Amino acid sequence: MSTSTLRRRRQPDAETAHSDPPASTEKSKSRTSHANSAVFDSSDRAIAFALTVLALFTRLHHIGRRALVTWDEAHFGKFGAYYVNGSFYHDVHPPLAKMLIGLSEFLSGHNGSFTYTSGSKYPSYVNYTFQRTFVAVIGSLIVPFAYRTCRFLGFGRAAAAMAASFVLFDNALCLMSRFIILDPILYCFTAMSLLGYAGFTAYKNQPFSTSWWRWLAFTGVSLGLTISSKWVGAFVVLLVGLCTVEDLMMVYSDRSKTLRVNLKHWGARIACLIFFPLAVYLISFQIHFALLRKRGTGDYKMPSQFQALQRNSVVSYQPHNVALWSQVTLRSHLPGFGLIYANETNQFPDNSNELVAAGIPGKQSNNWWVVASPVSNNASDLSPVRFIADGDIVRFQHIGTKRFLRTGVAKPHSQGWDRRVFASGNTTAPSPWDFWRVRIIDDASPRSENRLYTVTTRFQLINKLSGCILKATVTQLPKWGRGMSELICADSNATRSEGTIWNIEQVRDKRFKPVSFKKLIGRRLVRDTIWINREMARSNNRLIPDPDRYKVIESDAWSWPFLIHPMRVGSWTDDSIKHYEIGNPILWWASALCCCVIYPLQIVYLLLLKQRKSTRWSADEIRQFWDVTKLLWGGWFLHYLPFFLFGRVLYIHHYTTALYFGLLLLAYEIQCAARWYLPPRAVVVAFLAVVVVAGYVFVLFSPLTYGWDKPIAQLAHLQWLPSWNLIKDPLLAL
């Protein structure tokens, strides 16, 4: 064994050299180190408190200086206001973080009337400084969380303080915590999840103890809070899931563990790491639905039964009965399709004179159809009332164009099978292709009659002539079809897929009295949560970049770790307050080197040592190194790599969650290098020097973090890379 290896193994951490008892063997030293990882004494609490104070200062300094609605405050401030006034809305993100923003607005005295228009000045009745402070305080917690996490992972005090200082002194994390947006809340819950799992692993040698259960449950709740704030929280869920699988495999491979013990380990993790997050996620939507009881801008995305329970909704108070010659709108149970629509303008391009009948979100005048008799064209033949029972034949005549909903032998636009659906014909030219047989599936109301009702009845429509079934699809038609969702008639009519299921959303018929649907149906949390999540996914998938248009705020994922394209936030005129989303370059580049180069090479090196059966690293050393780095590098990798697979619009702040893991890994690698190659008395000095450099660069770039109100040319000395659009945008100059 080489001298350097012996030297590496002998050197304790500088800050614990005088407190840890001497270990006679490497095995006992590792055991002592693990026991100390769960200790958090008065010195640790003092350091954590000091870091918290510094984090609050850096995040809150001049936080109300820019009195304009800045960047994504236009979205999330407005969504928060909806929780104050109770109006339902639709967004691509889960509701928890937005509800916390709404809570900040409520506590600040906002009445929910301000619309947060981008670039507008905050009125006097909106305490935007308090709202930003509320979010910033939550975002500040990642600094003490980083310290506690590192202590759980076995970092010495000085190394843990260095890691927390990296988080403290990153300009991008600081800037993103100073606005009314979701990211600071996401950072907090992600850091909580990592902290919880690190705490749980610190007690892995004390299974089923109180502390073991406490940290396992804390992890599960934190994971639920994270994914309930933004879907990218699924990455930390995946991280914990993978580590848990490895942990369970190790328990299973331990032959001293009985089957009962194995089942207890599995049950504990299933309860805390699956059921707890799911419960938190469902509860967040339960609160979301409870707060947004009024009709709003997003009602049309939800199913008819949900809309019928919203206050002031046009669906909530209308006739429940439907009969021949009623005017109706037809909604599909396929999320995203909406209501069947037709007009005179949009026709199929094959000169067939067939009008496009397709799905479109929202309520419009061209959504209305008359449920016509199959044997009479006399719309005034209203008496006696003829209700529509299961198996009855009807026609649907579009009110605006007087055409009938029809199918035929032509194929749909998107496929070479099934049948096209369109609007054609008139009262003087009836066709057997217009006849649709009603197949009732079920009814959600207490009514016992097996007939068609508004909102509550689910049914299918079978074409009488061909036997095909009316089916909604998610396929969008080209420009000639206005991008509407294609409607087809599927020859396989035995299916009960959601695309073939319909309900009547609205009815107009003076023969029937309106009723309140609150007496007929109730809320269904799981159904509504699944539906809204599918709508969120569809909306998120539509956030695709325009390849023909350059946007100064967008960037590609490959450029993020290297800080190639920072982002301007707000106006860039000489007299405006200018914020620049740029990270601490030293920390970003160092963490990128660590994550992209150094750590992968270390893994290759350790694999080679194992293959050669080398004793340069003991099994305990390798295990300890792996237990720490699998969490930190794994967290960085899982929060970064997926963005290469996304087709949606990307911004540099999407990297900041991965950066949190990268900064902690950087600190760990510095600690390892210092322990291996520096004398004990020089370790703390080296840590302090690194922190001073990081702090200096943070201060150097702080005018861009806290806002620069002078000509930007005065900060030309901060243009470290030619790709930065600090002074002028090099891509716009091309």
C-alpha positions in Angstrom: 0.0 0.0 0.0 1.4 3.4 -1.0 2.5 6.1 1.5 -0.1 8.5 0.1 -2.8 6.0 0.8 -1.7 5.6 4.3 -1.5 9.3 4.7 -5.0 9.7 3.3 -6.5 7.2 5.7 -4.8 8.7 8.8 -5.9 12.3 8.4 -9.1 13.2 10.3 -11.3 16.1 9.4 -9.7 19.3 10.8 -12.8 20.4 12.7 -13.4 17.0 14.3 -9.8 16.1 14.9 -10.0 17.3 18.5 -13.5 16.0 19.3 -13.7 12.5 17.7 -12.3 9.7 19.8 -9.4 7.9 18.1 -10.3 4.8 16.2 -8.1 1.8 16.3 -9.2 0.4 13.0 -10.6 1.8 9.7 -13.8 -0.1 10.5 -14.3 1.5 13.9 -13.5 4.9 12.4 -16.3 4.5 9.8 -18.7 3.3 12.5 -17.9 6.4 14.6 -18.4 8.7 11.6 -21.8 7.2 10.9 -22.9 7.7 14.5 -21.8 11.3 14.5 -23.8 12.0 11.3 -27.0 12.0 13.3 -25.7 14.4 16.0 -26.7 18.1 15.8 -25.4 19.9 18.8 -25.4 23.5 20.0 -22.4 24.4 17.7 -24.4 23.0 14.7 -27.5 25.0 15.7 -25.4 28.2 16.0 -23.9 27.7 12.6 -27.4 26.9 11.1 -28.8 30.0 12.7 -26.0 32.2 11.4 -26.5 30.8 7.9 -30.3 31.4 8.1 -29.7 35.0 9.1 -27.3 35.5 6.1 -29.8 33.8 3.8 -32.6 36.1 4.9 -30.4 39.1 4.4 -29.3 38.2 0.9 -32.8 37.3 -0.2 -34.6 40.2 1.4 -32.1 43.0 0.7 -34.0 45.7 -1.4 -36.7 43.2 -2.3 -39.3 45.8 -2.9 -37.1 48.1 -5.0 -38.6 47.2 -8.4 -42.2 48.3 -8.1 -43.3 46.7 -11.4 -44.8 43.3 -12.1 -41.7 41.4 -13.1 -41.4 38.4 -15.3 -43.5 35.4 -14.1 -45.1 37.5 -11.4 -47.6 38.2 -14.2 -48.6 34.6 -14.1 -48.3 33.4 -10.5 -49.3 36.7 -8.9 -52.5 36.5 -10.9 -53.1 32.8 -10.0 -52.6 33.7 -6.3 -55.2 36.4 -6.7 -57.7 33.8 -8.0 -57.4 32.0 -4.6 -58.4 35.3 -2.9 -61.4 35.9 -5.1 -62.3 32.2 -5.6 -62.4 32.2 -9.4 -61.4 28.9 -11.0 -58.5 28.9 -13.4 -56.3 26.5 -15.4 -52.5 26.2 -15.3 -49.8 23.7 -16.2 -48.5 23.4 -12.6 -50.0 21.6 -9.5 -51.6 24.0 -7.1 -49.7 23.9 -3.8 -47.0 26.6 -4.5 -49.6 28.8 -6.1 -51.9 28.4 -3.0 -49.0 29.6 -0.8 -48.6 32.6 -3.1 -52.4 33.2 -2.7 -51.9 32.9 1.1 -49.3 35.6 0.9 -51.7 37.9 -1.0 -54.4 37.2 1.5 -52.2 38.0 4.5 -51.0 41.2 2.8 -54.6 42.4 2.5 -55.0 42.0 -1.2 -58.7 41.6 -2.3 -57.8 39.7 -5.5 -58.8 42.4 -7.9 -55.3 43.3 -9.3 -54.6 41.3 -12.5 -50.8 41.4 -12.3 -50.3 42.6 -15.9 -46.7 42.2 -16.9 -44.7 45.4 -16.6 -47.5 47.3 -14.8 -46.8 49.3 -11.7 -48.1 47.8 -8.5 -51.0 49.9 -7.1 -50.9 51.2 -3.6 -53.4 48.6 -2.3 -51.2 45.6 -3.3 -48.4 45.0 -0.8 -46.1 43.3 -3.2 -43.1 43.7 -0.9 -44.8 41.5 1.7 -45.7 39.0 -1.0 -42.2 38.8 -2.3 -40.9 38.6 1.3 -43.2 35.7 2.1 -41.9 33.7 -0.9 -38.3 34.7 -0.2 -38.4 33.5 3.4 -39.5 30.1 2.1 -36.7 30.1 -0.5 -34.1 31.1 2.2 -34.6 27.9 4.1 -32.6 25.9 1.6 -29.4 27.4 3.1 -29.8 25.9 6.6 -31.4 22.8 5.0 -28.2 22.3 3.0 -26.1 22.5 6.2 -28.3 20.0 8.0 -28.3 17.7 5.0 -24.5 17.7 4.7 -24.2 16.9 8.4 -26.5 14.0 8.1 -24.3 12.8 5.1 -21.2 12.8 7.3 -19.7 16.2 6.3 -17.6 17.9 9.0 -18.9 21.2 10.3 -16.6 23.3 8.2 -17.4 21.3 5.0 -21.1 21.5 5.7 -20.9 25.2 6.3 -18.9 25.6 3.0 -21.6 23.6 1.2 -24.4 25.9 2.6 -22.3 28.9 1.7 -22.2 27.8 -1.9 -26.0 27.8 -1.9 -26.0 31.1 0.0 -23.7 32.8 -2.5 -25.2 31.7 -5.8 -26.6 34.7 -7.5 -29.2 32.7 -9.6 -30.6 31.0 -6.5 -30.8 34.3 -4.7 -32.4 36.2 -7.6 -35.0 33.4 -8.2 -36.0 33.7 -4.5 -36.8 37.4 -4.7 -40.0 37.4 -6.9 -43.5 36.1 -6.6 -42.9 32.8 -8.4 -43.0 29.1 -7.7 -39.3 28.3 -7.9 -38.3 29.3 -4.3 -41.1 27.1 -2.9 -39.9 24.3 -5.2 -36.3 24.7 -3.9 -37.5 24.6 -0.3 -39.5 21.4 -0.7 -36.8 19.7 -2.8 -34.2 20.5 -0.2 -36.6 19.2 2.5 -36.9 15.9 0.6 -33.2 15.5 0.3 -32.8 16.5 4.0 -35.5 14.0 5.0 -33.9 11.1 3.1 -30.4 12.0 4.4 -31.8 12.0 7.9 -33.5 8.6 7.3 -30.2 7.1 6.1 -28.4 8.4 9.1 -30.6 6.1 11.2 -30.5 3.1 8.9 -28.7 1.1 11.6 -31.6 1.8 13.9 -34.6 0.5 11.9 -38.0 1.1 13.2 -36.8 3.4 15.9 -38.7 6.7 16.6 -36.1 8.7 14.7 -36.1 6.3 11.8 -39.8 6.5 11.5 -39.8 10.3 11.9 -37.4 11.0 9.1 -39.0 8.4 6.8 -42.4 10.0 7.3 -40.8 13.5 6.9 -39.3 12.4 3.6 -42.7 11.1 2.3 -44.5 14.3 3.2 -41.7 16.4 1.7 -41.9 14.5 -1.6 -45.6 15.1 -1.7 -45.1 18.8 -1.1 -42.5 19.0 -3.8 -44.5 17.3 -6.6 -47.6 19.2 -5.5 -45.7 22.4 -6.3 -44.2 21.5 -9.7 -44.1 18.4 -11.7 -40.3 18.5 -11.8 -40.6 17.5 -8.2 -41.1 14.0 -9.7 -37.3 13.9 -10.2 -36.5 14.0 -6.5 -39.3 11.4 -6.0 -37.4 9.2 -8.6 -34.1 9.8 -6.8 -35.5 8.7 -3.4 -37.3 5.8 -5.1 -34.1 4.5 -6.7 -32.2 4.8 -3.5 -35.0 3.0 -1.6 -34.9 0.1 -4.1 -31.2 -0.2 -3.5 -31.7 -0.1 0.3 -34.4 -2.8 0.1 -32.2 -5.0 -2.0 -29.5 -4.7 0.6 -32.0 -5.7 3.3 -33.2 -8.6 1.2 -29.6 -9.8 0.6 -28.9 -9.8 4.3 -29.6 -13.5 5.3 -29.8 -12.6 8.9 -33.1 -10.7 8.2 -36.2 -12.8 8.4 -39.2 -12.6 6.0 -41.2 -10.7 8.6 -38.4 -8.1 8.9 -38.3 -7.7 5.1 -42.0 -7.2 4.9 -41.9 -4.6 7.6 -39.2 -2.7 5.7 -41.3 -2.9 2.5 -44.5 -1.9 4.3 -42.8 1.1 6.0 -41.5 2.5 2.7 -44.7 1.8 0.8 -46.7 3.7 3.5 -44.4 6.6 3.9 -42.9 7.0 0.4 -45.9 6.2 -1.8 -49.1 6.7 0.2 -47.9 9.9 2.0 -46.9 11.7 -1.2 -50.1 10.6 -2.9 -52.2 11.8 0.1 -50.4 15.2 0.1 -51.0 15.5 -3.7 -54.7 14.7 -3.4 -55.1 17.0 -0.4 -53.5 19.9 -2.3 -56.1 19.5 -5.1 -58.9 19.1 -2.5 -58.0 22.5 -1.1 -57.5 23.9 -4.6 -61.1 22.9 -5.6 -62.5 24.0 -2.3 -61.0 27.5 -2.7 -62.0 28.0 -6.3 -65.7 27.6 -6.1 -66.7 30.4 -8.6 -66.9 30.2 -12.3 -63.6 31.4 -13.8 -61.3 31.4 -16.8 -60.5 27.7 -16.6 -63.9 26.1 -16.1 -64.2 25.0 -19.7 -61.2 22.6 -19.2 -63.2 20.6 -16.6 -65.9 18.0 -17.0 -69.6 19.1 -17.1 -70.3 17.7 -13.6 -67.5 19.7 -12.1 -68.8 22.9 -13.8 -72.3 22.2 -12.6 -71.1 22.6 -9.0 -69.3 26.0 -9.6 -71.0 29.1 -8.4 -72.3 31.4 -11.3 -71.6 28.8 -13.9 -74.0 28.6 -16.8 -73.9 24.8 -16.3 -75.0 24.9 -12.7 -78.6 26.1 -13.2 -80.4 24.8 -16.3 -83.0 22.2 -17.1 -82.1 18.6 -16.3 -84.5 17.1 -18.8 -83.7 16.7 -22.5 -86.1 15.8 -25.2 -86.5 15.9 -29.0 -86.0 19.5 -30.3 -84.0 20.6 -27.3 -80.9 22.7 -28.1 -77.8 21.1 -26.6 -74.0 21.2 -26.5 -72.1 17.8 -26.7 -69.0 17.3 -24.5 -66.6 14.5 -24.9 -65.2 12.6 -21.9 -61.8 12.7 -23.5 -59.8 15.5 -21.8 -58.7 18.2 -24.2 -61.4 17.6 -26.8 -64.1 20.0 -25.5 -67.4 20.5 -27.3 -68.4 19.5 -30.8 -68.1 22.6 -33.1 -68.9 23.5 -36.7 -69.1 26.7 -38.8 -69.5 27.7 -42.4 -65.8 28.7 -42.8 -63.9 25.5 -42.0 -64.3 22.9 -44.7 -62.4 19.7 -45.7 -60.0 20.5 -48.4 -61.1 17.8 -50.9 -63.9 19.9 -52.5 -66.5 17.7 -50.8 -68.4 20.8 -49.5 -68.3 19.0 -46.1 -68.0 21.3 -43.1 -65.5 20.3 -40.4 -67.2 19.0 -37.2 -64.5 18.8 -34.5 -63.7 19.5 -30.9 -62.8 22.9 -29.5 -62.3 24.1 -25.9 -64.6 26.7 -24.5 -68.2 27.6 -25.0 -69.1 29.3 -28.3 -72.2 30.0 -30.2 -71.2 27.4 -32.8 -71.3 24.6 -30.2 -75.1 24.4 -30.3 -77.1 21.6 -31.9 -80.8 20.7 -32.1 -81.7 17.1 -31.1 -83.9 16.5 -34.1 -86.5 13.8 -34.7 -85.5 11.0 -37.2 -88.9 11.2 -38.9 -89.8 14.8 -38.8 -88.2 18.1 -39.8 -90.9 20.2 -38.0 -89.0 21.8 -35.1 -92.3 23.3 -33.9 -93.7 19.8 -33.1 -93.0 20.2 -29.4 -96.0 18.4 -27.9 -96.2 15.9 -26.6 -92.8 15.9 -25.1 -90.7 13.0 -26.3 -87.9 12.1 -24.1 -84.8 10.3 -25.4 -84.5 6.7 -24.1 -81.8 4.1 -24.5 -81.8 2.8 -28.0 -83.7 5.8 -29.5 -82.6 7.2 -32.9 -81.9 10.9 -33.2 -80.3 13.5 -35.5 -78.2 16.5 -34.5 -78.7 19.6 -36.6 -76.2 22.4 -36.2 -78.0 25.6 -35.3 -75.6 28.0 -37.0 -75.2 26.2 -40.3 -78.5 24.1 -40.4 -76.3 21.1 -41.4 -76.6 17.7 -39.8 -73.9 15.7 -37.9 -73.0 13.0 -40.4 -70.6 10.3 -41.3 -69.9 8.5 -44.5 -67.4 6.4 -46.4 -64.6 9.0 -46.5 -61.6 8.4 -44.3 -60.6 10.7 -41.5 -57.8 13.2 -42.1 -55.3 11.5 -39.8 -55.7 7.9 -40.6 -56.6 5.4 -43.4 -59.3 3.6 -41.5 -62.5 4.4 -39.6 -64.8 7.1 -41.0 -64.9 10.9 -41.3 -67.4 12.9 -39.3 -68.6 16.2 -40.7 -71.6 18.6 -41.0 -73.6 18.3 -44.2 -77.0 18.1 -45.7 -80.2 20.1 -44.8 -83.8 19.5 -43.9 -84.7 19.1 -47.6 -82.0 16.5 -48.2 -82.0 14.0 -45.3 -79.6 11.1 -45.3 -79.5 7.8 -43.5 -75.9 8.7 -42.5 -77.5 11.4 -40.1 -79.2 8.8 -37.9 -77.5 8.1 -34.5 -78.7 5.5 -32.0 -78.3 6.5 -28.3 -76.6 4.0 -26.1 -76.9 5.1 -22.4 -74.1 3.9 -20.2 -75.1 5.3 -16.8 -76.4 8.4 -14.9 -74.9 10.1 -11.9 -78.2 11.5 -10.6 -80.7 9.6 -8.4 -83.2 9.6 -11.3 -84.3 6.0 -12.1 -85.6 6.5 -15.6 -83.3 5.1 -18.3 -83.3 8.2 -20.5 -81.1 11.1 -21.4 -80.5 13.9 -18.9 -78.3 17.0 -19.0 -74.8 16.8 -17.5 -75.4 13.6 -15.5 -76.0 11.0 -18.3 -73.1 9.3 -20.0 -73.9 7.9 -23.4 -72.5 6.8 -26.8 -73.7 7.5 -30.3 -73.9 4.7 -32.8 -74.4 5.5 -36.5 -77.5 3.5 -37.6 -76.4 2.9 -41.1 -72.7 1.9 -40.7 -72.7 0.8 -37.0 -69.6 2.9 -36.3 -69.4 4.8 -33.0 -68.8 8.6 -32.7 -65.3 9.1 -31.2 -63.3 12.1 -30.1 -59.6 12.1 -30.7 -56.6 14.3 -29.5 -55.3 14.6 -33.1 -55.2 18.2 -34.1 -56.4 19.2 -37.6 -54.1 21.4 -39.8 -54.6 25.1 -40.5 -57.8 24.5 -42.6 -59.3 22.9 -39.5 -58.2 25.7 -37.1 -56.1 23.1 -35.1 -59.3 21.6 -33.7 -59.4 18.1 -32.3 -60.5 15.6 -35.0 -63.9 13.8 -34.6 -64.2 10.4 -36.3 -66.6 7.5 -36.4 -64.8 4.3 -35.3 -65.9 1.0 -36.9 -65.1 -0.8 -33.6 -68.3 0.0 -31.8 -68.0 -2.3 -28.8 -65.5 -0.1 -27.1 -66.1 2.0 -24.1 -63.0 4.2 -24.4 -63.4 7.7 -23.0 -63.2 9.1 -26.5 -66.6 7.4 -27.3 -68.4 8.7 -24.2 -70.4 11.9 -24.3 -72.7 13.9 -22.2 -74.9 16.9 -22.8 -73.3 19.9 -21.1 -75.9 22.6 -21.7 -79.5 22.5 -22.8 -81.9 25.3 -23.9 -85.6 24.3 -23.8 -88.4 26.5 -22.4 -90.5 23.4 -21.8 -88.5 22.5 -18.8 -87.7 24.3 -15.5 -84.1 24.9 -14.5 -82.8 23.0 -11.5 -79.8 23.3 -9.2 -77.4 20.5 -9.9 -76.0 20.6 -6.3 -79.1 18.6 -5.4 -78.3 16.0 -8.0 -74.6 15.3 -7.9 -71.6 15.8 -5.7 -67.8 16.4 -5.9 -65.6 13.5 -7.0 -62.1 14.3 -5.9 -60.2 11.5 -7.6 -62.0 11.9 -10.9 -61.6 15.7 -11.0 -57.9 15.4 -10.0 -57.1 12.9 -12.7 -59.0 15.0 -15.3 -57.2 18.3 -14.4 -53.8 16.6 -14.4 -54.4 15.3 -17.9 -55.4 18.7 -19.0 -52.3 20.1 -17.3 -50.2 17.6 -19.2 -51.8 18.6 -22.5 -51.2 22.3 -21.9 -47.6 21.6 -20.8 -46.9 19.7 -24.1 -48.1 22.7 -26.1 -45.4 24.9 -24.6 -43.1 24.3 -27.5 -40.4 26.7 -28.8 -40.9 28.5 -32.1 -37.9 27.4 -34.3 -38.3 30.5 -36.5 -38.3 33.0 -33.7 -35.4 33.9 -31.3 -36.4 34.7 -27.8 -33.8 36.4 -25.7 -34.9 34.6 -22.5 -34.8 31.0 -23.9 -31.8 28.7 -23.8 -30.8 25.1 -24.4 -30.2 22.5 -21.7 -26.6 21.8 -22.8 -25.6 25.4 -22.1 -26.9 25.6 -18.5 -24.0 24.1 -16.4 -21.5 26.3 -18.3 -23.5 29.5 -17.9 -23.4 30.2 -21.6 -26.7 32.1 -21.9 -27.8 33.9 -18.8 -31.3 35.5 -19.0 -32.4 39.1 -18.9 -35.3 39.7 -16.5 -37.5 42.8 -17.3 -36.8 45.9 -19.3 -33.2 46.7 -20.4 -33.5 50.4 -20.9 -30.9 52.7 -19.2 -33.3 54.0 -16.6 -35.1 50.8 -15.7 -34.1 48.5 -12.9 -32.4 45.6 -14.6 -32.1 42.1 -13.2 -29.9 39.4 -14.8 -30.4 35.8 -14.1 -26.8 34.7 -13.9 -25.4 32.3 -11.4 -22.1 32.7 -9.5 -19.8 31.8 -12.4 -17.1 30.2 -10.2 -19.6 28.0 -8.5 -21.4 27.0 -11.7 -18.2 26.2 -13.6 -16.7 24.3 -10.7 -19.8 22.3 -10.0 -20.1 21.5 -13.8 -16.5 20.3 -13.8 -17.2 18.2 -10.8 -20.5 16.7 -12.0 -19.6 16.2 -15.7 -15.9 15.2 -15.4 -14.5 14.5 -12.0 -17.2 12.3 -10.5 -17.7 10.1 -13.6 -13.9 9.5 -13.7 -13.9 8.6 -10.0 -16.6 6.0 -10.6 -14.5 4.5 -13.4 -11.5 4.6 -11.2 -13.3 2.8 -8.4 -14.7 0.2 -10.8 -11.1 -0.5 -12.0 -9.9 -0.9 -8.5 -12.6 -3.4 -7.8 -11.9 -5.3 -10.9 -8.2 -5.5 -9.9 -9.1 -6.3 -6.3 -7.0 -3.4 -5.1 -6.9 -2.5 -1.4 -6.2 1.2 -1.9 -9.8 1.8 -0.9 -11.5 -0.3 1.8 -15.0 -1.5 1.4 -16.2 0.9 4.1 -14.6 3.8 2.3 -16.2 2.9 -1.0 -19.6 2.4 0.7 -19.4 5.8 2.5 -18.4 7.5 -0.7 -21.2 5.9 -2.7 -23.9 6.6 -0.1 -23.2 10.3 -0.2 -22.5 10.7 -3.9 -25.4 8.6 -5.2 -27.7 11.1 -3.6 -25.9 14.3 -4.7 -24.7 13.4 -8.1 -27.9 11.3 -8.7 -30.0 14.4 -7.7 -28.1 16.6 -10.1 -28.3 14.0 -12.9 -32.0 13.3 -12.5 -32.9 17.0 -12.3 -30.8 17.9 -15.4 -30.8 15.0 -18.0 -34.6 14.9 -18.5 -34.6 18.4 -20.0 -32.7 17.1 -23.0 -35.8 14.9 -23.7 -38.4 17.7 -23.3 -39.8 19.4 -26.3 -41.1 22.4 -24.4 -39.7 25.9 -24.0 -36.6 25.9 -21.7 -35.1 28.6 -19.6 -31.9 28.7 -17.5 -33.8 28.7 -14.2 -34.9 25.1 -15.0 -31.3 24.1 -14.1 -31.3 25.8 -10.6 -32.8 22.8 -8.8 -30.1 20.5 -10.3 -27.5 23.2 -9.3 -28.5 22.7 -5.6 -27.4 19.1 -5.7 -24.3 20.0 -7.8 -23.2 22.6 -5.2 -23.4 20.1 -2.4 -21.5 17.5 -4.4 -18.8 20.2 -5.1 -18.4 20.8 -1.4 -18.1 17.1 -0.8 -15.4 16.7 -3.4 -13.5 19.6 -2.0 -13.7 18.0 1.5 -12.4 14.7 0.1 -9.5 16.4 -1.7 -8.6 18.5 1.3 -8.7 15.4 3.7 -6.6 13.4 1.2 -3.9 16.0 0.3 -3.7 18.7 2.9 -2.4 18.7 6.4 -5.2 18.8 9.0 -4.5 22.5 10.0 -4.8 23.6 6.4 -8.2 22.1 5.8 -10.3 24.7 7.4 -8.2 27.4 5.9 -8.7 25.9 2.4 -12.5 25.8 3.1 -12.5 29.4 4.2 -10.5 30.5 1.2 -13.0 28.8 -1.2 -16.0 30.4 0.6 -14.3 33.9 0.5 -13.8 33.5 -3.3 -17.4 32.5 -3.8 -18.6 35.3 -1.6 -16.5 37.8 -3.5 -17.9 36.8 -6.9 -21.4 36.9 -5.4 -20.8 40.5 -4.3 -19.2 41.3 -7.7 -22.3 40.3 -9.5 -24.8 41.5 -6.9 -25.8 44.6 -8.8 -27.4 42.3 -11.4 -29.0 40.3 -8.6 -30.5 43.2 -6.7 -31.2 45.4 -9.7 -29.1 47.9 -11.6 -30.8 51.2 -12.4 -28.0 52.9 -14.4 -26.8 52.3 -17.9 -25.8 48.7 -18.2 -22.6 49.7 -20.0 -21.2 50.7 -16.6 -21.1 47.0 -15.8 -19.1 46.0 -18.8 -16.4 44.5 -16.6 -18.8 41.7 -15.7 -19.0 40.5 -19.3 -16.9 37.5 -18.7 -18.1 35.5 -21.8 -18.9 36.9 -25.2 -22.1 34.8 -25.3 -23.6 36.8 -22.4 -26.2 39.3 -23.5 -25.4 41.6 -20.6 -24.5 44.6 -22.8 -25.9 43.6 -26.1 -27.3 40.4 -27.4 -24.8 38.8 -29.8 -27.5 36.6 -31.4 -29.7 39.6 -32.2 -26.7 41.3 -33.8 -26.4 38.4 -36.4 
